[in-house]
Amino acid sequence: MPIRFTITEGTTADCRLAITLIDGILAETLIADKGYDTDSIIDFANQNEIQIVIPPKSNRVNQREYDEYLYTIRHLVENAFLKLKR
């Protein structure tokens, strides 16, 4: 179930509000798709000692490793959003 949400214009990139939504939430892991592979989100997670499970974009100079198994099960979150949209 969602803990926080923000309604934005349809043209607003989700990654622009990610830090606002996760700030203050105690988490061990941040799982997201490539759209969230931004320096600001990665830096925020590192500063808060949160494991990053975000595949790096192909144009990233330094490709970092991530837990591929955790990434594959993120569909559970995607399904929750699908139910909310319906």
C-alpha positions in Angstrom: 0.0 0.0 0.0 1.3 3.5 -0.8 2.7 5.4 2.1 2.8 8.8 0.4 1.8 10.1 -3.0 1.7 13.4 -4.9 -0.6 14.2 -7.8 1.3 16.1 -10.6 0.7 17.1 -14.1 1.0 14.2 -16.6 4.2 15.7 -18.1 6.1 15.8 -14.8 8.9 13.3 -14.5 8.4 10.9 -11.6 12.0 11.2 -10.6 11.7 14.9 -9.9 9.6 14.2 -6.8 11.2 10.9 -5.6 13.4 12.4 -2.9 10.5 14.4 -1.5 8.5 11.2 -1.3 11.1 9.0 0.3 12.7 11.5 2.6 12.1 10.5 6.2 11.0 7.0 5.5 13.2 4.3 7.1 14.2 1.9 4.4 17.0 -0.6 3.7 16.4 -0.8 0.0 15.3 1.5 -2.8 13.9 -0.4 -5.8 13.0 1.6 -8.9 13.3 1.4 -12.7 15.9 3.1 -14.9 13.9 6.3 -14.9 15.0 6.9 -11.3 18.7 6.5 -12.1 19.6 10.1 -11.4 22.7 11.4 -9.5 20.5 13.2 -6.9 18.5 10.0 -6.1 21.6 7.8 -6.0 23.4 10.4 -3.7 20.4 10.6 -1.4 20.2 6.9 -1.0 24.0 6.6 -0.4 23.9 9.3 2.2 21.0 7.5 4.0 22.7 4.1 3.7 19.9 2.7 1.5 20.8 -0.2 -0.8 20.1 1.0 -4.4 18.3 -1.5 -6.7 18.0 0.7 -9.8 19.5 -0.5 -13.0 21.9 2.1 -14.4 21.0 3.8 -17.7 23.0 2.7 -20.6 24.6 6.1 -21.1 25.9 6.2 -17.5 29.8 6.3 -17.6 30.2 4.2 -14.5 27.8 1.3 -14.6 27.1 0.2 -11.0 25.9 -3.2 -9.9 22.5 -3.9 -8.4 20.5 -6.8 -7.1 18.9 -8.2 -10.2 16.7 -10.6 -8.2 15.1 -7.8 -6.2 14.7 -5.8 -9.3 12.8 -8.6 -11.1 10.2 -8.8 -8.2 9.4 -5.1 -8.3 6.4 -6.1 -10.4 4.5 -6.3 -7.1 4.8 -2.6 -6.7 3.9 -2.0 -10.3 0.7 -4.2 -9.8 -0.3 -2.0 -6.8 -0.2 1.1 -9.0 -2.1 -0.7 -11.7 -4.9 -1.4 -9.2 -4.9 2.2 -8.1 -5.2 3.4 -11.6 -8.1 1.1 -12.3 
